[in-house]
Amino acid sequence: MKIPFNRASILPIDIDLLLEAIESGHISGNGKYTQLSEELITSNLGVLRTLLTTSCTSALEMSALLLNLAKDDEVIMPSFTFVSTANAFALYGARPVFVDANYATLNIDANLIERAITKKTRAICVVHYGGVACEMEKILEIAKMHNLKVIEDNAHGLFGKYCGKYLGTFGSLATQSFHETKNISCGEGGALLINDSDFIERAEILREKGTDRSKFFRGQIDKYTWVDIGSSWVMSDMLSAILYGQLSRCGEIQNRRMKIWNRYKSELQAWADQCGVQLPEVPDHCEHTGHVFHMRFSALQQRDRFIGSLGAEGITATFHYQPLHRSKVGQMFAGVNHSLPVSEHAGDCLVRLPLYDSLSELEQMKVIEATKSFQP
């Protein structure tokens, strides 16, 4: 029995919707399923506007453009994140300013943000790691005090909540990922969530190659033209059809993943306590998404031996982010001697167990037994 780290869950209904999109003759963006998916996300979350994009990365790049960042403007963000979080802003001349993680959640440590603010700071970009919310109340207070925009990189957190409110609804802008590894997936895709009405019109233009094409489609103008910079960031209607199928059964997908996550937690807690392994923590005021089940060993060598041990049993476990401040490019911004100890420890010692909604009880039990048999 080979157990991969991730397995995309595409059901016959998703394929039927894909075929319907193809047969309709409209397979580029802004078709029936693009609109249906956008409307479903908007209504479920309560955001002002949802724009499907080709990826979460492209949604982040749109966010950078919407902020009108100038060269050497600064954006505060976690170091323990995917490279796209930093790339999106650096691409348009801004300087990423990396902040260490909170040990319990691995989110950006809200208590360290204010000391990173300078006269050049324009925004704070938070990442809800594993679908567990950052401390948004404190972060929004800091942002308001210093007149900064907040962007949520919510790649892990669709339908997660902070104090009863959906993630992706706190910042002026938020981004989603529908990559193959995410809870809700269409293979490759993303979305920009807009909570500030000032950004809606320009976001539509940026996504449509810098044209006012969206207004033309709505009958507001008789022809469209080039009015701003932009790029081709509209999701294909074929991918939107698959996404719509997944969004339509999001409750079922989320419940299944939470069941798997909770079983890992309950079955492995005693072993983890005995072996000095840190399991994920979720604050009481957060409702997470069951996106990642991670463990942190005491040392890199233990983590690597564990990955090898599970691999010998046909189970793929994998590490996660390498802190951006330690990368070649990250050191250009942070400095070679910059140290963020929690992020560095997570980069060296964290491992993720297989978690996807089609993981069977038998497969999960094999993972649990293999884990319990390992001695750090």
N, C-alpha and C positions, 0 to 999 in steps of 0.2 A: 504494500500500500504506500504509494508516493503521495505526500501531502505538500502541495505548494504553499508558498507564503500567501499568495492571493489567487483567486479564481474569479474571473468576471462572471456575473450572473445575468445572462441574457436568456429570457424565456420566449416561448413561441409567440406570445402576445407582442413582444418587442419586434420580432421579425415580421409579424403581420403588419404592424404599423409602419415599419421600414418599407415593406413592399407597397403599401398603400401610398406612401409618400412618393416612391419611384413612379408608380402608375399614374399619379396625378399629373405628372409632367413638370412639376415645380420641385426641383431638387436643390436649388441654391438657397440662400438664406431668405429670411422674412416671408416664409411660406406659412401654411396652415399650422404646422407643428411648432415652428418657432414662436408664433403668436400664442398658441395654446400653452406651451411650456412657460413662456414669460408671464402670462396671465395667472397661471397656477402658482408660480413662485411668489408673485406679487401679492396675490390674495392670501396665500397661506402665511406669509411672513408679515404682511402689513407694511411693506416698503412702498415708496412712491412710484418707483419704476424699476423694472428688470430688463437688462439687455443681455441676451445670450451672446457669447463670444467664442472664439476658436479655442481659447484656453483660459485658465486662471491667470497665467502670465500676461496674456494680452489685456485682460481686465485690469491688472495692476499697472500696465503701461498706460492704459487709458486714464487711470487715476492720476498718474504722474503728470500727464499732459493737462488734465483738468485743473490741477493745482498751479499751472503756469510756473513751474519750478525754473529758477535761473541757476546759472553756474555757481557752484559752491553753496547753494542753499542746502540745509541739512534736514535729514529725515531720521528720526529716532526709531529703532527697530530692534528686535532680538537678534542675537548672533545664532542661536539654535533654531534655524529655519532653513527652508529650501532656498537655493540661490536666486530664484525668481523674485523673492521679496526684495532683495537688494538690487538686483539687476534692473528692475523696472524703473527705479529712480535714478540709479547711476547712469543709465542709458541716456537720460535727458539732462545730465550735468550735475545732478544733486549728489551730495556726499552722504552715504549711509553712516549713521552713528550707532554702533552696536552696544547693547545693554545686556547684562547677564540675566540668567533665568532664575525664577523662583524655584527653590529646590523641590518643593512638594509637587508643583504642577508642570514645571518646565516651561511655563509661559514667561513672557517678559516680566521682570520683577518691578512692579509698580512703584516700589519704594526707592528704586534707583533711577527712575526716569528724570525727575526734576533736576538732579545734579548734572545730567547730560545736556540740558537745554542751554543754548547760547543765543546770541543776537541773530545768528543765521538760521536757527531752527524754524522750519515751516510746518512740520507735521509729525505725528506719531503714527507709525504703522504697527499694529498689534497682530499677533498670530495666535489663534486659539488652538494650542497644541493638543492633538488627539481628540479634538471636539470638546475640551474642557475650557470654560470661559476664562479669559483674563479678568483681572479686577477692574471692571469697566467703570464703576462709580468713581473710584479714585483717579483713574486715567482721564476720564472726562472732566473731572474737577481741575486737574493739572492743565489740560488742554484749554479749558475756558480761561483760567487764570493767565495763561501766556498767549492767548489768542492763536492757538494752533488747531489745525484740522486733524481729525482722527480718521484713519483708514483701517478697516478690519480685513486682514487676510484670513478669510474664513474657509480656506480650502478643506479643513477637517470638520468644520462645525455646522454644516447645514442641519437645521432643526434642533440644534442644541440651544440651551437657554441659560441666561444669567438673571437671577432674581425673578424668574418667571417670564422674562422677555427674550425673544428669539435673538440669537447671535446674528450678526449681519444687519441689525437695525439700530446700532448704537452710533457708529461713525457716520460722517457725512457720506462716505462711500464704503462699500464692502465688496469683496470679490469671492467667488465660489469656483470650485474645481469639480469637473465631472470626468476626470481622468479615470482610466481603467481601475486604479487602485482605490478609488473613493467609494463611499457607501452608495451613492447614486451616480451612475456612470453611463456615458455614451461612447466610451473609448477615449476620446480626446475632446475636451470642451470646457467652457467656463461661463461665468456670468458676472456682470457688474450690477450691483445693487445700489440704487441711488436713494438717499434719504434727505437730500438737500435739493429743493426744486431749482435752485440756481444752476445746477449742473446738468439738468435733463437735456435741454436743447443741444448744447455743445457735445454732450456724450453721444447723442445720435449722429451728429455730423462726423465726429472722430471715427466712429465705428464704420461709417459709410464712405471711407476713403477721403474724408474731408469735404464731402458734398452734402447738400440739403435734400438728398434723395428721399429720406423718410417723410418729409413734408409733401413731396411730390406724390408718394404712394397714398398719403391721406387726403389728397385732393386739395391741399392748402395752397399749392403753387402749380402753374401750368407747365413748368419745366424745371429741372434741377441743374445745378452748376457747382463748380469748385468754390467753396467759401472759407475753407480753413485747411490746416494740415490734418492728416489722418492716415488710416491704413485699412486694410481689408480684414476686419475683425468680426464679421458676421458668421455665426454658426450655420453650416449647411442644414437644410430642412430634413435631410435623411438622418443626420445625427440627432436633430431635434425630435424626430419621431421616436427614436429609441429612448431618448431622454424622457419624453412624455410618458412612455410606458412605465419607466422606472418611477417617475414622480407620482404617477397615479397609484402606485402601490408602496409609496414611501413608508407608510406606517408599518406595513408587514415587514419590509426590509429592516427598518430600524429596530423593531421588536425582536427580530431574529438575532441581529447583531448584539443587542443588549443581553439577550439570553446567553449567548456564547461568552461575552465579556464577563458577565456576572459569574458564570460557572468557572472560568479561569480564576477569578478573584477568590471565590470561596474554596476551591479545591487546592489552590497553591499557597494560600496565606500562611498556613502553618509551616510548610516547607521553607517558604521565604524567610519567615521569622527565625527559624532554626539556622538557616544558612547565611543570614545577613544580606539577603537580597531585597531590594526596594521595589515594591509593586506600585502601580499607579494610585494616586490619591485624588479624590474628587471632593471639593468643598461642598458642604451641605446646601449652599445657595446656588449650586450649579447643576444643571441637567445635561450630561454629556451625550455624545452620539454613538459611543461604542466603536469609534473608528480605529483606535490603536490599543492593543494590549501590550504594554512594554514592561520590561524588568531591567533593573540596574544592578549590576554586580559591583563588587568592590574594586576590581582591577580589570584592565584590558585583557590580560591573559586569561582570566576566568571567563570573560565574555566570549572570547574567541574559542576556548575549549568547549564551551557550551554549544556554540553554533556548530562546531565540528561533531560533537556528540549527537546532536539531533540529526545532523546531516547523515550520519552513519545509519540512522534509523529510517531514512527516507523522508525526513521532515525538514522543510526549509524555514529556518528562522533567520532573521536578518537584522543588521544594525540600522541606524537611521542617520540623521544629519551629521555632517562634520561641521563644527562651528565656523561660521563665515569669517570671523576675525582671525582665524588661524590659517586661512587659505592664502594663496599667493596674491590674489587680487584684494582680498579683505585686508591684508596687512598694509596695502597702499593707503587705505583709509584709516585703519585703526592704529597702525604702528606695529612694528615687529615685537616689541616687548609688552604689548597690551595683553592683560590676563583677565579672563572671565571664568573663574574656577568651576562654577556649576555647569556652565555650557560645555566646558572642556571635559568634565567628568562624564556628562551624558554622551558626548561624542565618542568617548573611549569605551564606555561601560554599558551602554544601553543596547538591548536586543528586543526585537518584536516577534511575537508568536503569530502563527497563521490565524487570520480572522477574516472571514467572508461569510455571507449569509447562507451559502450552500454547504458550509462545513458541517458534516454530519456529527452526531453524537459519538459514533464509533471513532471517527477521525480525531475528534477533539480529545477523547479519552486517551488515544494513543499519544497525542502531544503532551497531555498532562502526566501520563505515566513516565514518558521519556524525560520530562522535566524533573519530576520527583526523584528519579533514579540518579540524577546528576549531583555530584558532590563538588562544590567549588573548592 
